[in-house]
Each structure stands twice: as C-alpha cells, then as structure tokens.
Amino acid sequence: MAQQNLVVCSKCGGVNRLPPARSAKNAKCGKCGNRLFSGHPEDVNGRIFDDHITRSSIPVVVDIWAPWCGPCKMTAPAYETAANELEPDVCLIKLNSDNEQAVSARLGIRSIPTMILFHGGREVARTSGAMTAGQIVRWVRDHLPMATA
Ligand code: ZN
C-alpha cells in the first residue's frame, strides 16, 4: 500500500506529503523551499507549533528552552545530533518559552529544558533536564508508536 506521511514545514507551516522512506530526509517544502529535515531543528512560533502538532502524521518532538538557561544550551548540540539520527521518521522542533509564553503555559511547562513527544495531536511522553544525544534518541525511540518504528 502506498502510504504517505504528512510533514509540516517549520519555516512556513506548509503541509507536505512525503513517502515514508529515508530519501525523505532531503525533501524540501513545496511551498517555501526550506529543507524539511535540515538537521538543525527550527525555533517555531505558536502558530507553526500548533500546525506541527495537529497536522503532522509523523511523531513530533519539541524542545522547550530559553536563552538564559544553561542546561538548555548544553542540550542544543545534542538535540541537533539526535535530529540527524531520528529524522525523517520523526520531526524535531524547538520552542523558545520566553517568546511563546502562552504556548508554554498551555503545555504546563514547569522547568526547562523540557522535551515533549507528540503523535496524532496528543502528548505521548515528556521529560525534563539536560540529556546527551544518545539519551534523547533512546527516549524518543522508547516512546514511538509501533506503526512508525
Ligand atoms: Zn515551507
């Protein structure tokens, strides 16, 4: 059965249809030309965050951070390494809790960094505190729905 994934562009919020294959890693957004899996998770605004959560068919991980947070800075390079490993099966994005306080409050964020795994519009798992790339990859894979593994 020819199955397609719906992947949201972190730059413009456009929804793209992609084959569920490794080759999707190089795919570009049909709307704005941005690479969908660049290996550098984008900071998204509240609107694009909502697009990711509600319209993606693949699991989405969001790293909630702030510029003044030391452990967040330590986690940033590990998060990029994890993105290279996990994409295009999973989409990784970032949310600056200072810029998006309403979203952060809605998610009930009490400490940062916090990572939340979403799938099908619902929260699947959540973890807080600095992590290495290996720990992030393992945490995501441990909570992935069977259908995408
Ligand atoms: Zn785009």
Backbone and ligand atoms as CSV (ligand in chain L), in Angstrom:
chain,resi,resn,atom,element,x,y,z
A,1,MET,N,N,0.850,-1.193,0.000
A,1,MET,CA,C,0.000,0.000,0.000
A,1,MET,C,C,0.887,1.244,0.000
A,2,ALA,N,N,0.614,2.140,-0.925
A,2,ALA,CA,C,1.393,3.368,-0.996
A,2,ALA,C,C,0.929,4.329,0.099
A,3,GLN,N,N,1.759,4.460,1.090
A,3,GLN,CA,C,1.397,5.301,2.216
A,3,GLN,C,C,2.203,6.582,2.163
A,4,GLN,N,N,1.616,7.675,2.577
A,4,GLN,CA,C,2.344,8.933,2.587
A,4,GLN,C,C,2.297,9.548,3.963
A,5,ASN,N,N,3.375,10.244,4.283
A,5,ASN,CA,C,3.421,10.959,5.544
A,5,ASN,C,C,3.091,12.425,5.310
A,6,LEU,N,N,2.446,13.025,6.273
A,6,LEU,CA,C,2.228,14.467,6.242
A,6,LEU,C,C,3.271,15.104,7.146
A,7,VAL,N,N,4.067,15.999,6.549
A,7,VAL,CA,C,5.152,16.646,7.292
A,7,VAL,C,C,4.966,18.160,7.196
A,8,VAL,N,N,4.979,18.809,8.355
A,8,VAL,CA,C,4.779,20.262,8.394
A,8,VAL,C,C,6.132,20.964,8.299
A,9,CYS,N,N,6.175,22.017,7.487
A,9,CYS,CA,C,7.393,22.819,7.340
A,9,CYS,C,C,7.543,23.757,8.539
A,10,SER,N,N,8.742,23.732,9.175
A,10,SER,CA,C,8.963,24.558,10.361
A,10,SER,C,C,9.106,26.033,10.016
A,11,LYS,N,N,9.385,26.343,8.747
A,11,LYS,CA,C,9.561,27.742,8.339
A,11,LYS,C,C,8.235,28.423,8.036
A,12,CYS,N,N,7.361,27.728,7.273
A,12,CYS,CA,C,6.136,28.397,6.806
A,12,CYS,C,C,4.857,27.711,7.287
A,13,GLY,N,N,4.960,26.528,7.865
A,13,GLY,CA,C,3.755,25.832,8.322
A,13,GLY,C,C,3.043,25.053,7.223
A,14,GLY,N,N,3.614,25.054,6.020
A,14,GLY,CA,C,3.005,24.315,4.904
A,14,GLY,C,C,3.024,22.814,5.181
A,15,VAL,N,N,1.984,22.113,4.724
A,15,VAL,CA,C,1.909,20.664,4.930
A,15,VAL,C,C,2.363,19.958,3.661
A,16,ASN,N,N,3.363,19.084,3.802
A,16,ASN,CA,C,3.938,18.365,2.665
A,16,ASN,C,C,3.633,16.878,2.752
A,17,ARG,N,N,3.382,16.250,1.585
A,17,ARG,CA,C,3.186,14.793,1.531
A,17,ARG,C,C,4.472,14.143,1.087
A,18,LEU,N,N,4.977,13.221,1.912
A,18,LEU,CA,C,6.254,12.568,1.608
A,18,LEU,C,C,6.106,11.060,1.706
A,19,PRO,N,N,6.891,10.328,0.912
A,19,PRO,CA,C,6.921,8.873,1.084
A,19,PRO,C,C,7.647,8.549,2.387
A,20,PRO,N,N,7.243,7.506,3.105
A,20,PRO,CA,C,7.903,7.160,4.365
A,20,PRO,C,C,9.207,6.424,4.104
A,21,ALA,N,N,10.192,7.119,3.530
A,21,ALA,CA,C,11.465,6.494,3.174
A,21,ALA,C,C,12.616,7.374,3.630
A,22,ARG,N,N,13.786,6.754,3.703
A,22,ARG,CA,C,14.960,7.519,4.116
A,22,ARG,C,C,15.206,8.694,3.179
A,23,SER,N,N,14.826,8.522,1.882
A,23,SER,CA,C,15.065,9.589,0.906
A,23,SER,C,C,14.308,10.868,1.271
A,24,ALA,N,N,13.299,10.748,2.125
A,24,ALA,CA,C,12.545,11.935,2.535
A,24,ALA,C,C,13.423,12.919,3.299
A,25,LYS,N,N,14.566,12.432,3.774
A,25,LYS,CA,C,15.455,13.286,4.560
A,25,LYS,C,C,15.898,14.529,3.796
A,26,ASN,N,N,15.995,14.421,2.466
A,26,ASN,CA,C,16.450,15.562,1.669
A,26,ASN,C,C,15.301,16.390,1.105
A,27,ALA,N,N,14.073,16.050,1.491
A,27,ALA,CA,C,12.915,16.724,0.911
A,27,ALA,C,C,12.871,18.209,1.274
A,28,LYS,N,N,12.363,18.982,0.315
A,28,LYS,CA,C,12.171,20.420,0.567
A,28,LYS,C,C,10.680,20.741,0.582
A,29,CYS,N,N,10.345,21.786,1.318
A,29,CYS,CA,C,8.954,22.223,1.401
A,29,CYS,C,C,8.480,22.691,0.028
A,30,GLY,N,N,7.311,22.184,-0.411
A,30,GLY,CA,C,6.770,22.563,-1.702
A,30,GLY,C,C,6.308,24.011,-1.740
A,31,LYS,N,N,6.148,24.600,-0.584
A,31,LYS,CA,C,5.618,25.959,-0.521
A,31,LYS,C,C,6.734,27.008,-0.469
A,32,CYS,N,N,7.769,26.770,0.373
A,32,CYS,CA,C,8.797,27.805,0.568
A,32,CYS,C,C,10.208,27.324,0.223
A,33,GLY,N,N,10.397,26.025,-0.060
A,33,GLY,CA,C,11.715,25.542,-0.471
A,33,GLY,C,C,12.659,25.217,0.675
A,34,ASN,N,N,12.224,25.432,1.919
A,34,ASN,CA,C,13.034,25.107,3.087
A,34,ASN,C,C,13.219,23.592,3.200
A,35,ARG,N,N,14.424,23.144,3.585
A,35,ARG,CA,C,14.617,21.708,3.823
A,35,ARG,C,C,13.819,21.285,5.043
A,36,LEU,N,N,13.013,20.233,4.889
A,36,LEU,CA,C,12.122,19.823,5.972
A,36,LEU,C,C,12.884,19.158,7.115
A,37,PHE,N,N,14.013,18.496,6.780
A,37,PHE,CA,C,14.827,17.822,7.805
A,37,PHE,C,C,16.269,18.277,7.646
A,38,SER,N,N,16.573,19.462,8.114
A,38,SER,CA,C,17.894,20.049,7.866
A,38,SER,C,C,18.934,19.564,8.868
A,39,GLY,N,N,18.489,18.892,9.938
A,39,GLY,CA,C,19.417,18.522,10.993
A,39,GLY,C,C,19.659,19.653,11.979
A,40,HIS,N,N,18.994,20.778,11.726
A,40,HIS,CA,C,19.071,21.927,12.646
A,40,HIS,C,C,17.645,22.308,13.033
A,41,PRO,N,N,17.134,21.689,14.092
A,41,PRO,CA,C,15.733,21.930,14.463
A,41,PRO,C,C,15.426,23.421,14.577
A,42,GLU,N,N,14.333,23.818,13.923
A,42,GLU,CA,C,13.946,25.227,13.873
A,42,GLU,C,C,13.208,25.633,15.137
A,43,ASP,N,N,13.422,26.896,15.533
A,43,ASP,CA,C,12.591,27.510,16.544
A,43,ASP,C,C,11.294,27.912,15.879
A,44,VAL,N,N,10.199,27.417,16.381
A,44,VAL,CA,C,8.932,27.736,15.736
A,44,VAL,C,C,8.096,28.673,16.611
A,45,ASN,N,N,7.214,29.418,15.959
A,45,ASN,CA,C,6.285,30.265,16.720
A,45,ASN,C,C,5.049,29.433,17.080
A,46,GLY,N,N,4.165,30.032,17.853
A,46,GLY,CA,C,2.996,29.307,18.353
A,46,GLY,C,C,2.113,28.750,17.256
A,47,ARG,N,N,1.954,29.510,16.162
A,47,ARG,CA,C,1.079,29.070,15.074
A,47,ARG,C,C,1.653,27.828,14.387
A,48,ILE,N,N,2.958,27.889,14.091
A,48,ILE,CA,C,3.583,26.749,13.400
A,48,ILE,C,C,3.696,25.557,14.352
A,49,PHE,N,N,3.896,25.821,15.637
A,49,PHE,CA,C,3.882,24.733,16.620
A,49,PHE,C,C,2.542,23.996,16.553
A,50,ASP,N,N,1.454,24.751,16.565
A,50,ASP,CA,C,0.125,24.126,16.501
A,50,ASP,C,C,-0.063,23.349,15.204
A,51,ASP,N,N,0.457,23.896,14.074
A,51,ASP,CA,C,0.375,23.184,12.795
A,51,ASP,C,C,1.091,21.835,12.901
A,52,HIS,N,N,2.291,21.859,13.499
A,52,HIS,CA,C,3.062,20.621,13.658
A,52,HIS,C,C,2.269,19.587,14.453
A,53,ILE,N,N,1.721,20.027,15.576
A,53,ILE,CA,C,1.059,19.092,16.480
A,53,ILE,C,C,-0.236,18.545,15.874
A,54,THR,N,N,-0.991,19.412,15.198
A,54,THR,CA,C,-2.317,18.990,14.742
A,54,THR,C,C,-2.312,18.382,13.343
A,55,ARG,N,N,-1.302,18.696,12.519
A,55,ARG,CA,C,-1.380,18.266,11.122
A,55,ARG,C,C,-0.329,17.241,10.703
A,56,SER,N,N,0.749,17.062,11.483
A,56,SER,CA,C,1.780,16.080,11.126
A,56,SER,C,C,1.249,14.673,11.318
A,57,SER,N,N,1.575,13.779,10.393
A,57,SER,CA,C,1.231,12.375,10.631
A,57,SER,C,C,2.392,11.650,11.297
A,58,ILE,N,N,3.594,12.210,11.213
A,58,ILE,CA,C,4.739,11.585,11.887
A,58,ILE,C,C,4.867,12.174,13.299
A,59,PRO,N,N,5.524,11.449,14.200
A,59,PRO,CA,C,5.712,11.977,15.554
A,59,PRO,C,C,6.553,13.261,15.528
A,60,VAL,N,N,6.252,14.163,16.444
A,60,VAL,CA,C,6.965,15.443,16.533
A,60,VAL,C,C,7.516,15.593,17.945
A,61,VAL,N,N,8.811,15.945,18.040
A,61,VAL,CA,C,9.417,16.224,19.334
A,61,VAL,C,C,9.662,17.722,19.420
A,62,VAL,N,N,9.283,18.324,20.533
A,62,VAL,CA,C,9.581,19.734,20.732
A,62,VAL,C,C,10.478,19.887,21.950
A,63,ASP,N,N,11.531,20.691,21.771
A,63,ASP,CA,C,12.461,21.029,22.854
A,63,ASP,C,C,12.095,22.432,23.320
A,64,ILE,N,N,11.611,22.536,24.553
A,64,ILE,CA,C,11.215,23.836,25.087
A,64,ILE,C,C,12.385,24.393,25.888
A,65,TRP,N,N,12.833,25.578,25.510
A,65,TRP,CA,C,14.084,26.128,26.035
A,65,TRP,C,C,13.944,27.637,26.231
A,66,ALA,N,N,15.005,28.243,26.770
A,66,ALA,CA,C,15.077,29.707,26.866
A,66,ALA,C,C,16.543,30.110,26.777
A,67,PRO,N,N,16.808,31.316,26.266
A,67,PRO,CA,C,18.191,31.749,26.032
A,67,PRO,C,C,19.031,31.839,27.316
A,68,TRP,N,N,18.389,32.068,28.487
A,68,TRP,CA,C,19.132,32.248,29.736
A,68,TRP,C,C,19.401,30.933,30.465
A,69,CYS,N,N,18.985,29.824,29.889
A,69,CYS,CA,C,19.015,28.529,30.579
A,69,CYS,C,C,20.267,27.742,30.193
A,70,GLY,N,N,21.179,27.563,31.151
A,70,GLY,CA,C,22.438,26.865,30.886
A,70,GLY,C,C,22.266,25.437,30.387
A,71,PRO,N,N,21.484,24.618,31.100
A,71,PRO,CA,C,21.260,23.235,30.647
A,71,PRO,C,C,20.634,23.172,29.246
A,72,CYS,N,N,19.834,24.206,28.888
A,72,CYS,CA,C,19.241,24.241,27.540
A,72,CYS,C,C,20.348,24.396,26.501
A,73,LYS,N,N,21.314,25.270,26.791
A,73,LYS,CA,C,22.422,25.489,25.857
A,73,LYS,C,C,23.245,24.223,25.708
A,74,MET,N,N,23.436,23.507,26.830
A,74,MET,CA,C,24.200,22.252,26.765
A,74,MET,C,C,23.469,21.208,25.931
A,75,THR,N,N,22.152,21.245,25.985
A,75,THR,CA,C,21.353,20.241,25.287
A,75,THR,C,C,21.242,20.524,23.791
A,76,ALA,N,N,21.399,21.797,23.392
A,76,ALA,CA,C,21.163,22.180,21.991
A,76,ALA,C,C,21.976,21.360,20.979
A,77,PRO,N,N,23.309,21.226,21.143
A,77,PRO,CA,C,24.059,20.418,20.165
A,77,PRO,C,C,23.663,18.941,20.191
A,78,ALA,N,N,23.334,18.425,21.367
A,78,ALA,CA,C,22.882,17.026,21.471
A,78,ALA,C,C,21.562,16.848,20.724
A,79,TYR,N,N,20.713,17.860,20.811
A,79,TYR,CA,C,19.409,17.808,20.138
A,79,TYR,C,C,19.603,17.772,18.620
A,80,GLU,N,N,20.581,18.537,18.117
A,80,GLU,CA,C,20.866,18.533,16.672
A,80,GLU,C,C,21.393,17.168,16.229
A,81,THR,N,N,22.279,16.591,17.023
A,81,THR,CA,C,22.796,15.258,16.704
A,81,THR,C,C,21.659,14.240,16.693
A,82,ALA,N,N,20.765,14.351,17.672
A,82,ALA,CA,C,19.616,13.443,17.742
A,82,ALA,C,C,18.709,13.634,16.524
A,83,ALA,N,N,18.562,14.872,16.062
A,83,ALA,CA,C,17.728,15.153,14.883
A,83,ALA,C,C,18.288,14.423,13.669
A,84,ASN,N,N,19.609,14.464,13.510
A,84,ASN,CA,C,20.237,13.781,12.377
A,84,ASN,C,C,19.972,12.291,12.402
A,85,GLU,N,N,19.878,11.754,13.607
A,85,GLU,CA,C,19.655,10.322,13.766
A,85,GLU,C,C,18.187,9.937,13.543
A,86,LEU,N,N,17.278,10.766,14.053
A,86,LEU,CA,C,15.858,10.395,14.093
A,86,LEU,C,C,15.070,10.802,12.853
A,87,GLU,N,N,15.455,11.902,12.221
A,87,GLU,CA,C,14.723,12.335,11.029
A,87,GLU,C,C,15.078,11.428,9.861
A,88,PRO,N,N,14.183,11.149,8.902
A,88,PRO,CA,C,12.852,11.738,8.729
A,88,PRO,C,C,11.697,10.931,9.346
A,89,ASP,N,N,11.991,10.020,10.270
A,89,ASP,CA,C,10.897,9.251,10.896
A,89,ASP,C,C,10.146,10.094,11.925
A,90,VAL,N,N,10.869,11.076,12.446
A,90,VAL,CA,C,10.334,11.934,13.496
A,90,VAL,C,C,10.755,13.355,13.122
A,91,CYS,N,N,9.958,14.336,13.466
A,91,CYS,CA,C,10.341,15.721,13.199
A,91,CYS,C,C,10.690,16.402,14.522
A,92,LEU,N,N,11.852,17.072,14.569
A,92,LEU,CA,C,12.281,17.740,15.794
A,92,LEU,C,C,12.199,19.260,15.622
A,93,ILE,N,N,11.567,19.906,16.587
A,93,ILE,CA,C,11.459,21.362,16.557
A,93,ILE,C,C,11.808,21.926,17.932
A,94,LYS,N,N,11.954,23.250,17.988
A,94,LYS,CA,C,12.257,23.914,19.249
A,94,LYS,C,C,11.238,25.024,19.506
A,95,LEU,N,N,11.027,25.302,20.771
A,95,LEU,CA,C,10.113,26.381,21.128
A,95,LEU,C,C,10.766,27.216,22.237
A,96,ASN,N,N,10.978,28.496,21.946
A,96,ASN,CA,C,11.552,29.422,22.922
A,96,ASN,C,C,10.440,29.868,23.881
A,97,SER,N,N,10.548,29.419,25.138
A,97,SER,CA,C,9.448,29.655,26.086
A,97,SER,C,C,9.325,31.130,26.470
A,98,ASP,N,N,10.404,31.915,26.273
A,98,ASP,CA,C,10.312,33.358,26.525
A,98,ASP,C,C,9.457,34.030,25.456
A,99,ASN,N,N,9.647,33.606,24.212
A,99,ASN,CA,C,8.904,34.203,23.092
A,99,ASN,C,C,7.486,33.683,22.998
A,100,GLU,N,N,7.274,32.456,23.486
A,100,GLU,CA,C,5.960,31.808,23.328
A,100,GLU,C,C,5.418,31.404,24.692
A,101,GLN,N,N,5.197,32.427,25.532
A,101,GLN,CA,C,4.793,32.155,26.913
A,101,GLN,C,C,3.403,31.540,27.010
A,102,ALA,N,N,2.523,31.915,26.085
A,102,ALA,CA,C,1.161,31.374,26.125
A,102,ALA,C,C,1.173,29.869,25.843
A,103,VAL,N,N,1.975,29.468,24.836
A,103,VAL,CA,C,2.072,28.046,24.491
A,103,VAL,C,C,2.697,27.287,25.655
A,104,SER,N,N,3.764,27.875,26.206
A,104,SER,CA,C,4.476,27.264,27.319
A,104,SER,C,C,3.538,27.050,28.518
A,105,ALA,N,N,2.697,28.036,28.786
A,105,ALA,CA,C,1.743,27.928,29.893
A,105,ALA,C,C,0.701,26.850,29.598
A,106,ARG,N,N,0.241,26.821,28.338
A,106,ARG,CA,C,-0.759,25.843,27.937
A,106,ARG,C,C,-0.225,24.415,28.096
A,107,LEU,N,N,1.087,24.253,27.838
A,107,LEU,CA,C,1.707,22.927,27.951
A,107,LEU,C,C,2.040,22.587,29.405
A,108,GLY,N,N,1.894,23.591,30.298
A,108,GLY,CA,C,2.182,23.340,31.705
A,108,GLY,C,C,3.661,23.135,31.979
A,109,ILE,N,N,4.507,23.899,31.269
A,109,ILE,CA,C,5.951,23.754,31.437
A,109,ILE,C,C,6.381,24.351,32.780
A,110,ARG,N,N,7.021,23.525,33.610
A,110,ARG,CA,C,7.451,23.992,34.927
A,110,ARG,C,C,8.956,24.154,35.012
A,111,SER,N,N,9.696,23.418,34.182
A,111,SER,CA,C,11.147,23.567,34.184
A,111,SER,C,C,11.644,23.352,32.762
A,112,ILE,N,N,12.796,23.932,32.463
A,112,ILE,CA,C,13.379,23.744,31.143
A,112,ILE,C,C,14.837,23.311,31.294
A,113,PRO,N,N,15.413,22.583,30.321
A,113,PRO,CA,C,14.709,22.142,29.115
A,113,PRO,C,C,13.692,21.026,29.395
A,114,THR,N,N,12.582,21.096,28.672
A,114,THR,CA,C,11.612,20.002,28.676
A,114,THR,C,C,11.411,19.554,27.241
A,115,MET,N,N,11.368,18.255,27.014
A,115,MET,CA,C,11.054,17.723,25.692
A,115,MET,C,C,9.735,16.979,25.765
A,116,ILE,N,N,8.905,17.229,24.742
A,116,ILE,CA,C,7.613,16.543,24.664
A,116,ILE,C,C,7.513,15.870,23.307
A,117,LEU,N,N,7.089,14.613,23.330
A,117,LEU,CA,C,6.850,13.858,22.094
A,117,LEU,C,C,5.348,13.846,21.836
A,118,PHE,N,N,4.971,14.324,20.638
A,118,PHE,CA,C,3.565,14.338,20.240
A,118,PHE,C,C,3.357,13.382,19.081
A,119,HIS,N,N,2.177,12.766,19.040
A,119,HIS,CA,C,1.802,11.995,17.853
A,119,HIS,C,C,0.289,12.020,17.731
A,120,GLY,N,N,-0.178,12.294,16.511
A,120,GLY,CA,C,-1.614,12.346,16.275
A,120,GLY,C,C,-2.306,13.414,17.111
A,121,GLY,N,N,-1.606,14.513,17.369
A,121,GLY,CA,C,-2.213,15.616,18.096
A,121,GLY,C,C,-2.206,15.460,19.603
A,122,ARG,N,N,-1.636,14.326,20.077
A,122,ARG,CA,C,-1.643,14.089,21.524
A,122,ARG,C,C,-0.244,13.943,22.082
A,123,GLU,N,N,-0.069,14.357,23.344
A,123,GLU,CA,C,1.206,14.166,24.019
A,123,GLU,C,C,1.401,12.686,24.328
A,124,VAL,N,N,2.562,12.153,23.931
A,124,VAL,CA,C,2.866,10.740,24.151
A,124,VAL,C,C,3.812,10.578,25.339
A,125,ALA,N,N,4.776,11.499,25.457
A,125,ALA,CA,C,5.760,11.399,26.529
A,125,ALA,C,C,6.371,12.769,26.768
A,126,ARG,N,N,6.937,12.940,27.958
A,126,ARG,CA,C,7.558,14.206,28.341
A,126,ARG,C,C,8.728,13.922,29.270
A,127,THR,N,N,9.797,14.693,29.127
A,127,THR,CA,C,10.949,14.536,30.007
A,127,THR,C,C,11.595,15.898,30.223
A,128,SER,N,N,12.235,16.086,31.371
A,128,SER,CA,C,12.886,17.355,31.671
A,128,SER,C,C,14.329,17.138,32.058
A,129,GLY,N,N,15.148,18.179,31.835
A,129,GLY,CA,C,16.548,18.131,32.216
A,129,GLY,C,C,17.453,17.883,31.024
A,130,ALA,N,N,18.734,18.234,31.190
A,130,ALA,CA,C,19.698,18.088,30.105
A,130,ALA,C,C,19.894,16.617,29.764
A,131,MET,N,N,20.077,16.335,28.470
A,131,MET,CA,C,20.313,14.963,28.025
A,131,MET,C,C,21.392,14.953,26.953
A,132,THR,N,N,22.070,13.807,26.828
A,132,THR,CA,C,23.015,13.619,25.729
A,132,THR,C,C,22.229,13.198,24.486
A,133,ALA,N,N,22.917,13.250,23.332
A,133,ALA,CA,C,22.259,12.855,22.079
A,133,ALA,C,C,21.749,11.425,22.181
A,134,GLY,N,N,22.576,10.529,22.744
A,134,GLY,CA,C,22.189,9.125,22.868
A,134,GLY,C,C,20.950,8.950,23.742
A,135,GLN,N,N,20.888,9.731,24.809
A,135,GLN,CA,C,19.726,9.646,25.703
A,135,GLN,C,C,18.456,10.151,25.025
A,136,ILE,N,N,18.606,11.226,24.228
A,136,ILE,CA,C,17.434,11.768,23.522
A,136,ILE,C,C,16.906,10.741,22.526
A,137,VAL,N,N,17.817,10.164,21.723
A,137,VAL,CA,C,17.420,9.183,20.702
A,137,VAL,C,C,16.724,7.996,21.365
A,138,ARG,N,N,17.299,7.504,22.459
A,138,ARG,CA,C,16.722,6.353,23.146
A,138,ARG,C,C,15.339,6.694,23.722
A,139,TRP,N,N,15.243,7.873,24.334
A,139,TRP,CA,C,13.960,8.293,24.919
A,139,TRP,C,C,12.866,8.366,23.840
A,140,VAL,N,N,13.213,8.952,22.688
A,140,VAL,CA,C,12.219,9.066,21.601
A,140,VAL,C,C,11.835,7.679,21.096
A,141,ARG,N,N,12.862,6.847,20.797
A,141,ARG,CA,C,12.568,5.515,20.230
A,141,ARG,C,C,11.751,4.668,21.196
A,142,ASP,N,N,12.019,4.824,22.504
A,142,ASP,CA,C,11.279,4.044,23.511
A,142,ASP,C,C,9.789,4.379,23.506
A,143,HIS,N,N,9.451,5.584,23.031
A,143,HIS,CA,C,8.059,6.017,23.107
A,143,HIS,C,C,7.375,6.112,21.746
A,144,LEU,N,N,8.092,5.691,20.686
A,144,LEU,CA,C,7.492,5.783,19.365
A,144,LEU,C,C,6.356,4.788,19.208
A,145,PRO,N,N,5.274,5.218,18.544
A,145,PRO,CA,C,4.205,4.274,18.236
A,145,PRO,C,C,4.740,3.194,17.311
A,146,MET,N,N,4.246,1.982,17.447
A,146,MET,CA,C,4.754,0.853,16.674
A,146,MET,C,C,4.706,1.105,15.173
A,147,ALA,N,N,3.669,1.788,14.712
A,147,ALA,CA,C,3.439,1.974,13.282
A,147,ALA,C,C,4.604,2.697,12.600
A,148,THR,N,N,5.350,3.507,13.337
A,148,THR,CA,C,6.409,4.285,12.701
A,148,THR,C,C,7.780,3.688,12.959
A,149,ALA,N,N,7.864,2.628,13.767
A,149,ALA,CA,C,9.168,2.084,14.124
A,149,ALA,C,C,9.762,1.278,12.970
L,1,ZN,ZN,ZN,7.821,25.830,3.967
